[in-house]
Amino acid sequence: MSQHYEHSTWQSCFRELAPKLLLYARQWLPTVADAEDVVQTAFVRFWKKHPGATRENYPLLYTAVRTASLDLLRGEERRARRENEPEVGLPVEGTPTFDPAPGDQDLAAQLHSALQNLPGEQREVIVLKIWSDLTFQEIADTTGSPLNTVAARYRYGLSKLRNQLEPHQFTP
């Protein structure tokens, strides 16, 4: 395989997946900067191990981002304990984790808030399914959860989102 082909494949993969991977990382991490670092690190590690990766291998990137995010969080927890500081919850920025269209910022803020109110497992599945276009099987592989569990988390999460957002639809 030529080096030019690998480079162009890498670039198109990054262009296609980086925004989706960033959104996924933001579900785990408190800041955009942390999420960007994790995505870049995971992407570089992945591509070094799989330079000729094809579309079928791309869900492995989500697994790499998830692992890197959890590693970063664990490292921060260990560092906090080591420094003997009281454990403080991770700060949550008030901005949505996706880029809304100019007229949809209020709706985006409501959706962001509703997503944050979901249990983490349901939020993770919804983000991977809706914004990353992964199949339930790919999500199951990424999270290490059974396929039926992933589908149930998606259904329950969507139901909770509908219940949270319905009252907002009818307000003037």
mmCIF file of the C-alpha atoms, coordinates in Angstrom:
data_MODEL
# 
_entry.id   MODEL 
# 
loop_
_atom_site.group_PDB 
_atom_site.id 
_atom_site.type_symbol 
_atom_site.label_atom_id 
_atom_site.label_alt_id 
_atom_site.label_comp_id 
_atom_site.label_asym_id 
_atom_site.label_entity_id 
_atom_site.label_seq_id 
_atom_site.pdbx_PDB_ins_code 
_atom_site.Cartn_x 
_atom_site.Cartn_y 
_atom_site.Cartn_z 
_atom_site.occupancy 
_atom_site.B_iso_or_equiv 
_atom_site.pdbx_formal_charge 
_atom_site.auth_seq_id 
_atom_site.auth_comp_id 
_atom_site.auth_asym_id 
_atom_site.auth_atom_id 
_atom_site.pdbx_PDB_model_num 
ATOM 1   C CA . MET A 1 1   ? 0.000   0.000  0.000  1.00 0.00 ? 1   MET A CA 1 
ATOM 2   C CA . SER A 1 2   ? 1.465   3.346  -0.955 1.00 0.00 ? 2   SER A CA 1 
ATOM 3   C CA . GLN A 1 3   ? 2.256   5.982  1.641  1.00 0.00 ? 3   GLN A CA 1 
ATOM 4   C CA . HIS A 1 4   ? 0.141   8.556  -0.264 1.00 0.00 ? 4   HIS A CA 1 
ATOM 5   C CA . TYR A 1 5   ? -2.906  6.252  -0.159 1.00 0.00 ? 5   TYR A CA 1 
ATOM 6   C CA . GLU A 1 6   ? -2.474  5.670  3.584  1.00 0.00 ? 6   GLU A CA 1 
ATOM 7   C CA . HIS A 1 7   ? -2.141  9.430  4.206  1.00 0.00 ? 7   HIS A CA 1 
ATOM 8   C CA . SER A 1 8   ? -5.256  10.314 2.199  1.00 0.00 ? 8   SER A CA 1 
ATOM 9   C CA . THR A 1 9   ? -7.216  7.484  3.853  1.00 0.00 ? 9   THR A CA 1 
ATOM 10  C CA . TRP A 1 10  ? -6.091  8.695  7.268  1.00 0.00 ? 10  TRP A CA 1 
ATOM 11  C CA . GLN A 1 11  ? -7.123  12.269 6.435  1.00 0.00 ? 11  GLN A CA 1 
ATOM 12  C CA . SER A 1 12  ? -10.567 11.308 5.149  1.00 0.00 ? 12  SER A CA 1 
ATOM 13  C CA . CYS A 1 13  ? -11.158 9.055  8.159  1.00 0.00 ? 13  CYS A CA 1 
ATOM 14  C CA . PHE A 1 14  ? -10.144 11.843 10.531 1.00 0.00 ? 14  PHE A CA 1 
ATOM 15  C CA . ARG A 1 15  ? -12.291 14.401 8.703  1.00 0.00 ? 15  ARG A CA 1 
ATOM 16  C CA . GLU A 1 16  ? -15.297 12.101 8.859  1.00 0.00 ? 16  GLU A CA 1 
ATOM 17  C CA . LEU A 1 17  ? -14.950 10.797 12.401 1.00 0.00 ? 17  LEU A CA 1 
ATOM 18  C CA . ALA A 1 18  ? -13.202 13.489 14.451 1.00 0.00 ? 18  ALA A CA 1 
ATOM 19  C CA . PRO A 1 19  ? -16.352 15.559 15.156 1.00 0.00 ? 19  PRO A CA 1 
ATOM 20  C CA . LYS A 1 20  ? -18.280 12.423 16.126 1.00 0.00 ? 20  LYS A CA 1 
ATOM 21  C CA . LEU A 1 21  ? -15.440 11.148 18.296 1.00 0.00 ? 21  LEU A CA 1 
ATOM 22  C CA . LEU A 1 22  ? -15.151 14.557 19.949 1.00 0.00 ? 22  LEU A CA 1 
ATOM 23  C CA . LEU A 1 23  ? -18.850 14.538 20.784 1.00 0.00 ? 23  LEU A CA 1 
ATOM 24  C CA . TYR A 1 24  ? -18.495 11.048 22.214 1.00 0.00 ? 24  TYR A CA 1 
ATOM 25  C CA . ALA A 1 25  ? -15.477 12.032 24.319 1.00 0.00 ? 25  ALA A CA 1 
ATOM 26  C CA . ARG A 1 26  ? -17.395 15.045 25.657 1.00 0.00 ? 26  ARG A CA 1 
ATOM 27  C CA . GLN A 1 27  ? -19.874 12.643 27.246 1.00 0.00 ? 27  GLN A CA 1 
ATOM 28  C CA . TRP A 1 28  ? -17.069 11.460 29.492 1.00 0.00 ? 28  TRP A CA 1 
ATOM 29  C CA . LEU A 1 29  ? -14.812 14.467 29.953 1.00 0.00 ? 29  LEU A CA 1 
ATOM 30  C CA . PRO A 1 30  ? -15.381 17.855 31.578 1.00 0.00 ? 30  PRO A CA 1 
ATOM 31  C CA . THR A 1 31  ? -13.693 20.094 29.007 1.00 0.00 ? 31  THR A CA 1 
ATOM 32  C CA . VAL A 1 32  ? -13.430 20.406 25.256 1.00 0.00 ? 32  VAL A CA 1 
ATOM 33  C CA . ALA A 1 33  ? -9.640  20.548 25.566 1.00 0.00 ? 33  ALA A CA 1 
ATOM 34  C CA . ASP A 1 34  ? -9.526  17.180 27.372 1.00 0.00 ? 34  ASP A CA 1 
ATOM 35  C CA . ALA A 1 35  ? -11.846 15.678 24.774 1.00 0.00 ? 35  ALA A CA 1 
ATOM 36  C CA . GLU A 1 36  ? -9.726  16.999 21.898 1.00 0.00 ? 36  GLU A CA 1 
ATOM 37  C CA . ASP A 1 37  ? -6.577  15.590 23.490 1.00 0.00 ? 37  ASP A CA 1 
ATOM 38  C CA . VAL A 1 38  ? -8.186  12.190 23.988 1.00 0.00 ? 38  VAL A CA 1 
ATOM 39  C CA . VAL A 1 39  ? -9.505  12.058 20.414 1.00 0.00 ? 39  VAL A CA 1 
ATOM 40  C CA . GLN A 1 40  ? -6.137  12.986 18.940 1.00 0.00 ? 40  GLN A CA 1 
ATOM 41  C CA . THR A 1 41  ? -4.274  10.510 21.142 1.00 0.00 ? 41  THR A CA 1 
ATOM 42  C CA . ALA A 1 42  ? -6.721  7.695  20.432 1.00 0.00 ? 42  ALA A CA 1 
ATOM 43  C CA . PHE A 1 43  ? -6.699  8.425  16.712 1.00 0.00 ? 43  PHE A CA 1 
ATOM 44  C CA . VAL A 1 44  ? -2.898  8.440  16.449 1.00 0.00 ? 44  VAL A CA 1 
ATOM 45  C CA . ARG A 1 45  ? -2.572  5.227  18.474 1.00 0.00 ? 45  ARG A CA 1 
ATOM 46  C CA . PHE A 1 46  ? -5.267  3.548  16.407 1.00 0.00 ? 46  PHE A CA 1 
ATOM 47  C CA . TRP A 1 47  ? -3.794  4.573  13.074 1.00 0.00 ? 47  TRP A CA 1 
ATOM 48  C CA . LYS A 1 48  ? -0.292  3.464  14.073 1.00 0.00 ? 48  LYS A CA 1 
ATOM 49  C CA . LYS A 1 49  ? -1.643  -0.013 14.849 1.00 0.00 ? 49  LYS A CA 1 
ATOM 50  C CA . HIS A 1 50  ? -4.048  -0.149 11.883 1.00 0.00 ? 50  HIS A CA 1 
ATOM 51  C CA . PRO A 1 51  ? -2.555  1.982  9.070  1.00 0.00 ? 51  PRO A CA 1 
ATOM 52  C CA . GLY A 1 52  ? -4.700  0.334  6.425  1.00 0.00 ? 52  GLY A CA 1 
ATOM 53  C CA . ALA A 1 53  ? -7.894  0.486  8.449  1.00 0.00 ? 53  ALA A CA 1 
ATOM 54  C CA . THR A 1 54  ? -11.158 0.285  6.575  1.00 0.00 ? 54  THR A CA 1 
ATOM 55  C CA . ARG A 1 55  ? -14.620 1.506  7.491  1.00 0.00 ? 55  ARG A CA 1 
ATOM 56  C CA . GLU A 1 56  ? -15.339 -1.758 9.282  1.00 0.00 ? 56  GLU A CA 1 
ATOM 57  C CA . ASN A 1 57  ? -12.519 -0.962 11.725 1.00 0.00 ? 57  ASN A CA 1 
ATOM 58  C CA . TYR A 1 58  ? -13.749 2.543  12.579 1.00 0.00 ? 58  TYR A CA 1 
ATOM 59  C CA . PRO A 1 59  ? -15.882 1.471  15.586 1.00 0.00 ? 59  PRO A CA 1 
ATOM 60  C CA . LEU A 1 60  ? -12.587 0.495  17.210 1.00 0.00 ? 60  LEU A CA 1 
ATOM 61  C CA . LEU A 1 61  ? -11.854 4.225  17.342 1.00 0.00 ? 61  LEU A CA 1 
ATOM 62  C CA . TYR A 1 62  ? -14.853 4.712  19.621 1.00 0.00 ? 62  TYR A CA 1 
ATOM 63  C CA . THR A 1 63  ? -13.517 2.002  21.896 1.00 0.00 ? 63  THR A CA 1 
ATOM 64  C CA . ALA A 1 64  ? -10.124 3.718  21.890 1.00 0.00 ? 64  ALA A CA 1 
ATOM 65  C CA . VAL A 1 65  ? -11.703 7.081  22.766 1.00 0.00 ? 65  VAL A CA 1 
ATOM 66  C CA . ARG A 1 66  ? -13.778 5.509  25.523 1.00 0.00 ? 66  ARG A CA 1 
ATOM 67  C CA . THR A 1 67  ? -10.730 3.778  27.004 1.00 0.00 ? 67  THR A CA 1 
ATOM 68  C CA . ALA A 1 68  ? -8.577  6.913  26.769 1.00 0.00 ? 68  ALA A CA 1 
ATOM 69  C CA . SER A 1 69  ? -11.321 9.010  28.383 1.00 0.00 ? 69  SER A CA 1 
ATOM 70  C CA . LEU A 1 70  ? -11.736 6.593  31.265 1.00 0.00 ? 70  LEU A CA 1 
ATOM 71  C CA . ASP A 1 71  ? -7.957  6.407  31.679 1.00 0.00 ? 71  ASP A CA 1 
ATOM 72  C CA . LEU A 1 72  ? -7.762  10.198 31.835 1.00 0.00 ? 72  LEU A CA 1 
ATOM 73  C CA . LEU A 1 73  ? -10.535 10.347 34.428 1.00 0.00 ? 73  LEU A CA 1 
ATOM 74  C CA . ARG A 1 74  ? -8.913  7.616  36.522 1.00 0.00 ? 74  ARG A CA 1 
ATOM 75  C CA . GLY A 1 75  ? -5.575  9.410  36.343 1.00 0.00 ? 75  GLY A CA 1 
ATOM 76  C CA . GLU A 1 76  ? -7.179  12.629 37.533 1.00 0.00 ? 76  GLU A CA 1 
ATOM 77  C CA . GLU A 1 77  ? -8.851  10.784 40.420 1.00 0.00 ? 77  GLU A CA 1 
ATOM 78  C CA . ARG A 1 78  ? -5.568  9.183  41.457 1.00 0.00 ? 78  ARG A CA 1 
ATOM 79  C CA . ARG A 1 79  ? -3.788  12.507 41.249 1.00 0.00 ? 79  ARG A CA 1 
ATOM 80  C CA . ALA A 1 80  ? -6.433  14.183 43.411 1.00 0.00 ? 80  ALA A CA 1 
ATOM 81  C CA . ARG A 1 81  ? -6.177  11.429 46.047 1.00 0.00 ? 81  ARG A CA 1 
ATOM 82  C CA . ARG A 1 82  ? -2.410  11.575 45.924 1.00 0.00 ? 82  ARG A CA 1 
ATOM 83  C CA . GLU A 1 83  ? -2.416  15.303 46.515 1.00 0.00 ? 83  GLU A CA 1 
ATOM 84  C CA . ASN A 1 84  ? -4.814  14.708 49.423 1.00 0.00 ? 84  ASN A CA 1 
ATOM 85  C CA . GLU A 1 85  ? -7.343  17.184 48.116 1.00 0.00 ? 85  GLU A CA 1 
ATOM 86  C CA . PRO A 1 86  ? -10.994 16.684 48.880 1.00 0.00 ? 86  PRO A CA 1 
ATOM 87  C CA . GLU A 1 87  ? -12.673 14.960 45.981 1.00 0.00 ? 87  GLU A CA 1 
ATOM 88  C CA . VAL A 1 88  ? -14.626 17.499 43.994 1.00 0.00 ? 88  VAL A CA 1 
ATOM 89  C CA . GLY A 1 89  ? -17.057 16.734 41.209 1.00 0.00 ? 89  GLY A CA 1 
ATOM 90  C CA . LEU A 1 90  ? -15.883 17.410 37.706 1.00 0.00 ? 90  LEU A CA 1 
ATOM 91  C CA . PRO A 1 91  ? -16.949 20.834 36.437 1.00 0.00 ? 91  PRO A CA 1 
ATOM 92  C CA . VAL A 1 92  ? -19.609 20.824 33.778 1.00 0.00 ? 92  VAL A CA 1 
ATOM 93  C CA . GLU A 1 93  ? -19.509 23.569 31.212 1.00 0.00 ? 93  GLU A CA 1 
ATOM 94  C CA . GLY A 1 94  ? -22.830 25.198 30.394 1.00 0.00 ? 94  GLY A CA 1 
ATOM 95  C CA . THR A 1 95  ? -22.485 24.857 26.648 1.00 0.00 ? 95  THR A CA 1 
ATOM 96  C CA . PRO A 1 96  ? -24.015 22.098 24.556 1.00 0.00 ? 96  PRO A CA 1 
ATOM 97  C CA . THR A 1 97  ? -21.721 19.295 23.459 1.00 0.00 ? 97  THR A CA 1 
ATOM 98  C CA . PHE A 1 98  ? -22.660 19.715 19.813 1.00 0.00 ? 98  PHE A CA 1 
ATOM 99  C CA . ASP A 1 99  ? -22.693 22.673 17.463 1.00 0.00 ? 99  ASP A CA 1 
ATOM 100 C CA . PRO A 1 100 ? -26.275 23.924 16.951 1.00 0.00 ? 100 PRO A CA 1 
ATOM 101 C CA . ALA A 1 101 ? -27.529 25.866 13.957 1.00 0.00 ? 101 ALA A CA 1 
ATOM 102 C CA . PRO A 1 102 ? -27.704 29.623 14.627 1.00 0.00 ? 102 PRO A CA 1 
ATOM 103 C CA . GLY A 1 103 ? -31.453 29.694 15.409 1.00 0.00 ? 103 GLY A CA 1 
ATOM 104 C CA . ASP A 1 104 ? -31.465 26.475 17.434 1.00 0.00 ? 104 ASP A CA 1 
ATOM 105 C CA . GLN A 1 105 ? -29.282 27.438 20.395 1.00 0.00 ? 105 GLN A CA 1 
ATOM 106 C CA . ASP A 1 106 ? -32.140 27.413 22.935 1.00 0.00 ? 106 ASP A CA 1 
ATOM 107 C CA . LEU A 1 107 ? -33.301 24.006 21.774 1.00 0.00 ? 107 LEU A CA 1 
ATOM 108 C CA . ALA A 1 108 ? -29.694 22.782 21.823 1.00 0.00 ? 108 ALA A CA 1 
ATOM 109 C CA . ALA A 1 109 ? -29.278 23.972 25.413 1.00 0.00 ? 109 ALA A CA 1 
ATOM 110 C CA . GLN A 1 110 ? -32.502 22.168 26.406 1.00 0.00 ? 110 GLN A CA 1 
ATOM 111 C CA . LEU A 1 111 ? -31.348 19.000 24.669 1.00 0.00 ? 111 LEU A CA 1 
ATOM 112 C CA . HIS A 1 112 ? -27.933 19.238 26.330 1.00 0.00 ? 112 HIS A CA 1 
ATOM 113 C CA . SER A 1 113 ? -29.569 19.608 29.728 1.00 0.00 ? 113 SER A CA 1 
ATOM 114 C CA . ALA A 1 114 ? -31.937 16.700 29.062 1.00 0.00 ? 114 ALA A CA 1 
ATOM 115 C CA . LEU A 1 115 ? -29.011 14.508 27.926 1.00 0.00 ? 115 LEU A CA 1 
ATOM 116 C CA . GLN A 1 116 ? -27.086 15.350 31.109 1.00 0.00 ? 116 GLN A CA 1 
ATOM 117 C CA . ASN A 1 117 ? -30.083 14.202 33.183 1.00 0.00 ? 117 ASN A CA 1 
ATOM 118 C CA . LEU A 1 118 ? -29.997 10.725 31.641 1.00 0.00 ? 118 LEU A CA 1 
ATOM 119 C CA . PRO A 1 119 ? -28.063 7.903  33.272 1.00 0.00 ? 119 PRO A CA 1 
ATOM 120 C CA . GLY A 1 120 ? -24.588 7.705  31.736 1.00 0.00 ? 120 GLY A CA 1 
ATOM 121 C CA . GLU A 1 121 ? -25.202 4.374  30.007 1.00 0.00 ? 121 GLU A CA 1 
ATOM 122 C CA . GLN A 1 122 ? -28.309 5.667  28.238 1.00 0.00 ? 122 GLN A CA 1 
ATOM 123 C CA . ARG A 1 123 ? -26.645 8.957  27.290 1.00 0.00 ? 123 ARG A CA 1 
ATOM 124 C CA . GLU A 1 124 ? -23.651 7.089  25.867 1.00 0.00 ? 124 GLU A CA 1 
ATOM 125 C CA . VAL A 1 125 ? -25.818 4.840  23.677 1.00 0.00 ? 125 VAL A CA 1 
ATOM 126 C CA . ILE A 1 126 ? -27.939 7.745  22.405 1.00 0.00 ? 126 ILE A CA 1 
ATOM 127 C CA . VAL A 1 127 ? -24.891 9.817  21.471 1.00 0.00 ? 127 VAL A CA 1 
ATOM 128 C CA . LEU A 1 128 ? -23.268 6.874  19.686 1.00 0.00 ? 128 LEU A CA 1 
ATOM 129 C CA . LYS A 1 129 ? -26.471 5.954  17.852 1.00 0.00 ? 129 LYS A CA 1 
ATOM 130 C CA . ILE A 1 130 ? -27.796 9.376  16.842 1.00 0.00 ? 130 ILE A CA 1 
ATOM 131 C CA . TRP A 1 131 ? -24.731 11.572 16.451 1.00 0.00 ? 131 TRP A CA 1 
ATOM 132 C CA . SER A 1 132 ? -22.164 8.951  15.519 1.00 0.00 ? 132 SER A CA 1 
ATOM 133 C CA . ASP A 1 133 ? -24.405 6.754  13.350 1.00 0.00 ? 133 ASP A CA 1 
ATOM 134 C CA . LEU A 1 134 ? -23.165 3.516  14.901 1.00 0.00 ? 134 LEU A CA 1 
ATOM 135 C CA . THR A 1 135 ? -25.279 0.386  14.722 1.00 0.00 ? 135 THR A CA 1 
ATOM 136 C CA . PHE A 1 136 ? -26.458 -1.276 17.912 1.00 0.00 ? 136 PHE A CA 1 
ATOM 137 C CA . GLN A 1 137 ? -23.921 -4.051 17.282 1.00 0.00 ? 137 GLN A CA 1 
ATOM 138 C CA . GLU A 1 138 ? -21.100 -1.522 16.935 1.00 0.00 ? 138 GLU A CA 1 
ATOM 139 C CA . ILE A 1 139 ? -22.245 0.197  20.143 1.00 0.00 ? 139 ILE A CA 1 
ATOM 140 C CA . ALA A 1 140 ? -22.354 -3.164 21.921 1.00 0.00 ? 140 ALA A CA 1 
ATOM 141 C CA . ASP A 1 141 ? -18.818 -3.894 20.747 1.00 0.00 ? 141 ASP A CA 1 
ATOM 142 C CA . THR A 1 142 ? -17.634 -0.423 21.802 1.00 0.00 ? 142 THR A CA 1 
ATOM 143 C CA . THR A 1 143 ? -19.149 -0.529 25.291 1.00 0.00 ? 143 THR A CA 1 
ATOM 144 C CA . GLY A 1 144 ? -18.755 -4.242 25.959 1.00 0.00 ? 144 GLY A CA 1 
ATOM 145 C CA . SER A 1 145 ? -22.491 -4.524 26.656 1.00 0.00 ? 145 SER A CA 1 
ATOM 146 C CA . PRO A 1 146 ? -24.913 -7.133 25.293 1.00 0.00 ? 146 PRO A CA 1 
ATOM 147 C CA . LEU A 1 147 ? -26.793 -6.099 22.150 1.00 0.00 ? 147 LEU A CA 1 
ATOM 148 C CA . ASN A 1 148 ? -30.213 -6.304 23.836 1.00 0.00 ? 148 ASN A CA 1 
ATOM 149 C CA . THR A 1 149 ? -28.984 -4.138 26.712 1.00 0.00 ? 149 THR A CA 1 
ATOM 150 C CA . VAL A 1 150 ? -27.777 -1.497 24.268 1.00 0.00 ? 150 VAL A CA 1 
ATOM 151 C CA . ALA A 1 151 ? -31.133 -1.484 22.453 1.00 0.00 ? 151 ALA A CA 1 
ATOM 152 C CA . ALA A 1 152 ? -33.014 -1.210 25.762 1.00 0.00 ? 152 ALA A CA 1 
ATOM 153 C CA . ARG A 1 153 ? -30.813 1.670  26.950 1.00 0.00 ? 153 ARG A CA 1 
ATOM 154 C CA . TYR A 1 154 ? -31.535 3.466  23.688 1.00 0.00 ? 154 TYR A CA 1 
ATOM 155 C CA . ARG A 1 155 ? -35.317 2.974  23.990 1.00 0.00 ? 155 ARG A CA 1 
ATOM 156 C CA . TYR A 1 156 ? -35.437 4.010  27.656 1.00 0.00 ? 156 TYR A CA 1 
ATOM 157 C CA . GLY A 1 157 ? -33.156 6.986  27.053 1.00 0.00 ? 157 GLY A CA 1 
ATOM 158 C CA . LEU A 1 158 ? -35.250 8.253  24.134 1.00 0.00 ? 158 LEU A CA 1 
ATOM 159 C CA . SER A 1 159 ? -38.406 7.864  26.209 1.00 0.00 ? 159 SER A CA 1 
ATOM 160 C CA . LYS A 1 160 ? -36.871 9.914  29.036 1.00 0.00 ? 160 LYS A CA 1 
ATOM 161 C CA . LEU A 1 161 ? -35.711 12.575 26.573 1.00 0.00 ? 161 LEU A CA 1 
ATOM 162 C CA . ARG A 1 162 ? -39.209 12.828 25.090 1.00 0.00 ? 162 ARG A CA 1 
ATOM 163 C CA . ASN A 1 163 ? -40.711 13.234 28.556 1.00 0.00 ? 163 ASN A CA 1 
ATOM 164 C CA . GLN A 1 164 ? -38.200 15.929 29.477 1.00 0.00 ? 164 GLN A CA 1 
ATOM 165 C CA . LEU A 1 165 ? -38.493 17.854 26.209 1.00 0.00 ? 165 LEU A CA 1 
ATOM 166 C CA . GLU A 1 166 ? -42.258 17.617 25.556 1.00 0.00 ? 166 GLU A CA 1 
ATOM 167 C CA . PRO A 1 167 ? -43.212 20.405 27.985 1.00 0.00 ? 167 PRO A CA 1 
ATOM 168 C CA . HIS A 1 168 ? -40.725 22.737 26.265 1.00 0.00 ? 168 HIS A CA 1 
ATOM 169 C CA . GLN A 1 169 ? -42.354 22.216 22.876 1.00 0.00 ? 169 GLN A CA 1 
ATOM 170 C CA . PHE A 1 170 ? -45.644 23.787 23.948 1.00 0.00 ? 170 PHE A CA 1 
ATOM 171 C CA . THR A 1 171 ? -44.343 26.842 25.784 1.00 0.00 ? 171 THR A CA 1 
ATOM 172 C CA . PRO A 1 172 ? -44.724 30.184 23.963 1.00 0.00 ? 172 PRO A CA 1 
# 
